[in-house]
Amino acid sequence: MASTAQDRIRPADRRGPRESDHEGFLAHKRMRWLKVAALLSLVAIIAYALVDVTPRHNGGSWLGYTLGTVGALLIVWLALLGIRKRRMSAGRWSLKAWTSAHVYLGLSLVVIATLHTGFQFGWNVHTLAYVLMMLVIASGIWGISVYATLPAKLAGNRRDMTKAQMLDALDALDRQLESAAQPLGRTQADLVIAALEQDPFAGGIAARLTGRYRRCRTRAALEGLATAGNGEEVEKVLSLLRRREAQLQQIRRHLRLRAMLEIWLYFHVPLTIALLGALAAHIVSVFYYW
């Protein structure tokens, strides 16, 4: 008997897309790396509680050296994520798997490194390395929260438009405005020309992050023409200015969300580099005085 098309479909094809194709890096492989990090932290806590160190726990005991070695190796390995991102691949050590491990093992450093210190801090390079590590972790948590919320907002704001298409729409409105403003009086036309000549995205990093462009000439033109009467020419220009303002708001929201999505790296990466330097100084000073 001839087999049907459905019968010829392989079992793997019937299952459809794998679950892992849709899961985020935090839930990768049923949170495998969260379990590994939790187990690693639990072992460190149990060892810290059971091992008797005289007169008190410190980084110079055998347990302190063990925890310090594990922590240092983790820090160096975690810093390699930036290199790993440039070598995309699938499988056991895909970028998603590496990122998941990066997040959870990075959080385990809070436990491992703190126990390594024996809760002894001071004004020295050792505490500096610890503080920098905590700042790196804090900036990483900020990055996780950003990536968990902003991409959906970014997609919703685009409304199936690319950045280039949004800019093309703005250019088309500007051409219509330039033509529509010709019959206006000198004062009203100057308001429109000033709006068209202004760089709509000038304002610096503060404006981009807040989305507030206080000296927006498009808004000023709208306010100025609102008192110019109700002639047909004025109403046409006002309608175009409102559309231009709406288009500007969409593009500015896009830039704001993109900036918020990326700016945490301007803290995370330099802090990581500083941490690696402080860690190297910490290790050299420990073995020099050992």
N, C-alpha and C positions, 0 to 999 in steps of 0.2 A: 504494500500500500504506500502511495506517495505521501511523504511527510508534508505537513503544512509549514508555512513560514514561521508560525509560532513555535512549532516543534523543533525547527532548526536553530532557534535562538539558544545560544549557550547559557547555562545556568548563571554564569557571572554577569551576562548581559541582562538577564531578567531582574537581577537585583537592582539595576539602575545605578545611579551615581553612589559612590561610596560615601558613608557618613563622614569620613575624614575630609572629603572634598568641601564640606560646608561648615565644619566646625572651626571656631577661632583658635588662635594659638594658646589661649588660656585653658581651653578645654581639650587640647590636643591629646589623643589617645587616652581619653577618660581621665584627664588630669594626672597622667603618669608622673610628670616631673614635680607636681605638687606633693605627691606621695613620697617621691625620692627625697625631696627637700625636707619634708616633715620628718621622715625617718632619720635623716642625717642630723637634723636639729635635736631630735629626741635622744639619739645616741650621745651627742655632745652634752646635753643636760644631765643625763644619767651618769656619764663619766665624771662630770664636774661635781655631782652630788656624792658619788661613792668614793672618789679618790681623795685620800687625805694628804694635803700638802701643807708642810710646816714652813713658816708660821701661818701663811695664808696663801690662797690661790694667787698666782701671778704668771706673767708671760714667760718667766725664766724657768719654770718647772718643766718636767718632761711632758706633762699634759698641756701646759701652755705652749711649748714648742710644737707639739702635735697639732693642736688647734690652729696655731699660727701658720704652720705649713699648709694645712688644708685650706685655710682662709686665703693665703697668698696665692696658692695655685688656682683657687676659684676666681680670684680677682683677675689674674692674668688671662685665664680661659674666657671669662665673661667679656673682657675687653676685645676679644677676637671677633665678636659679633659683627663689628663694622667691616672687617675683612670678609666674613662669611656672606654678608649681604650681596657682595659683588660676585659671588659664585653660586648662582641659583642651581638647585637640583632637587629631585624628589627622593623618596625613600626614607630610610631610617633616620638619616641626618639631613632632612630637608630643612629649608629656612624656617618653616613653621615649628618643627621639632626643636631646632636650635633656639629660636626665640622663646618658646615655652620653657625650655631649660634655663635660658638666660634670666627670665623673670623669677622663677621659683627658687633657683639656686642663689640668685642674687639676694632674695629676701632671707634665705637661710643664713646669709652672712651676718645679719643682725644678731642672731643667736651665737654663731660660731666665733665671730670677732669679739663680741662683748665678753663671752666666757674666756677667750684668750687673754683679754686684758686683766682678768681677775677683779674687775671693777676698780682698777687703780688708774687714775688719770692725773695729768700734770701739764705744765707748760713745756712740752718737749715734742720732738718729731714723732714719737710713738702715738701720742694723743692726736697730733695733727693728722696723721694717716687715718686714725679711727674717725675723726670728725669729717674728713673729706669723704671717706667711705659712706658715712651716713648721709651726707649731702648728695652723693651720687645716687644712692638708693632712693632718697626722697624725690629727686628729680625724675628717676625712673618711674616711680609710682604716679607722679604727675603725668608722665608720658603715656602710661597705660590708661589712665582715666581719659586723657584726650583722645586716644585712638579708639576707645570704647564708645565715645559719644559723637565726635565731630564728623566722621565720614558720612554718616547718615544725614546729618544736617547739610553737609556740603552737597550731597547728591540731590536732596530736596530743593535746595536753593537754585541749582543749575536748571532744573525743569527740562531735562533732556537737551540742554544746550552746552556746548563746549565754551571754554573761555574765549576762543577766537570768534565764535558765533555771537557771543554777548558783545564783544567789541565791535563786530561788524554791524550789529543792530544799533549800537550807539552812533557809529559813523553815519548810518543811513538817516537817523533822526537829525543829526547835525546838519546834513545837507538839506533836509526839508526845512529846518529852522532858518538856515541862512537865506533860503528863497522866500520863506513866508514873512521874514522880518523886513523885506525890502519896502513894502508900502507904509511901514510904521513911521511915526515921527522920530526926530533925531534922538531925543532922550530915551524913548522906548527901544529904538534900534540899538543904541549903545549898550543897553542892559543885556540884550541878547548876544551882541558881539562879544561883550566881556565874558559872558558865560561860555561861549564857544572857544574863546582864546585861552581860557584857564585850563591848566593841567588838572583834570578831574580827580587825579589820585595823589596830588601833592598834599603834604601835611605831615610827612615823617612817620616813624614807626608808631608813635602814640596814636595818631589818627587811624592808621591801619589796624591796630589792635583793638581800638575802641569803636571804630566805625563812625566816629564823629568828626566831620569836616566842617569846622565852625565858619569858615570863610567861603562857603560854597556859593559861587556866583549864579548857579542855576536857581538856587533857592531865593537869592536876592532878586533875580529877574522875575521870578514868579510873584514875589511880594510887590515889586515895583509896578508890574503890569496889571496887577489886580485892581489898582486904583486908576488905571488909564481909560476906563470906560468899557462899554460893552459892544464895540464895533466888531464886525465880522472878522476883520484882519487881526484884531487883538485876541478874540476868542480862539482863532486858529492857532496863533502863536502860543497862547496859554495852554491849549490842549497838547501841543507838541512839547512844551516845557515840562508839563506834568508827566508825559511819557518818558521824557529824557531823565527826569528826576527818578522815576521808578526804575529805569534801566541802570542808572548810576548806583542806586541802592542795591540792586541785585549784584552788580559787579563788585561793589565795595564789601558786601557781605561775603562774597566769594573770597576776596583777598583777605578779609579778616579771619575767616575760618581757616584758610591756608596758612596764614601767619601763626595762628594759635596751634595749628597742627605741627608746625615746624620749630617754633621758637624754643620749646623745651630742650631741643637738641643743642641749642647755643649755650645752655647751662650744663647739660649732661655730658657732652663730649669734652669740653675744657676741664670740667671737674674730674672726669675720668683720667685725663692726661696728668693732671696735678696729683691725683691719687697714686698713679703708677710711680711718679717721681718720689712722693713721700714714702711710698712702700719700699722703694729701693733704698732710700736713706735709712729707713727704719731697720731693714734687714742688715745693711752694711754696718750700722752702728751697733746692732746687737752682737754680731759675730766679731766685731773689732774689740768690744769690751768683754766678750765672753771668756 
